[in-house]
Amino acid sequence: MHIPKNMEMTGEDAIKAFISDYGFGLLVSNDLNATHLPLIYEAEEGALGCLYGHFGKANAHWKVTENQRVVVIFNGPHSYISPSWYETKPAVPTWNYAAMHCYGVLKLLSDKENEWAMKQLLAKYEPALLDAPETMPSDYQAKLRQSVVGFKIVVDDIHAKEKLGQHRKADDQTGVFAALSDSTHPNDIALSAYMKKRNLGIGNK
């Protein structure tokens, strides 16, 4: 992914927050096979952390990814940007977005390790289920785990980009942010909220 220096996302906290917020990733192996998966990031493991997830055992992708270097793509908010929103003319349309590519070697997990990883997913998305034996009895969970293959990706490189118009003049940024904020389109709303959260491209240059 091409990342101009002024669009690079840096910092462990920012990277961890991005994966936490947009953790449904696309795992791509070197044979160009791809699987969409929810993933959990553990920043404390290894130099750049680890990603944890699981394949359905019926998905043969896990057989060709063990001990192989893979990439996981995380997509954040994105939207069309109209040149009519800029103060500066002439101008052309573009697309603003945030995205992250995580590279690393995939290792398969034992059942015990996978049980822990799946509990981390539950803790993130619905922690009440960690103590709900009537809904998810332990023997039922153990049986279903036989139909999945857990893995971790030992991350060795992260490319993270935020193309949010932060390189443009302050008046142009203000016009874009205002148009996105006033829109009713879900993509526009999500992108403007992200820009505000990250304090980028909102006219404070």
Summary of the structure (lengths in Angstrom):
residues: 205
radius of gyration: 19.9
end to end distance: 25.2
largest distance: 65.1
contacts: 609
relative contact order: 0.20
helix: 37%
strand: 32%
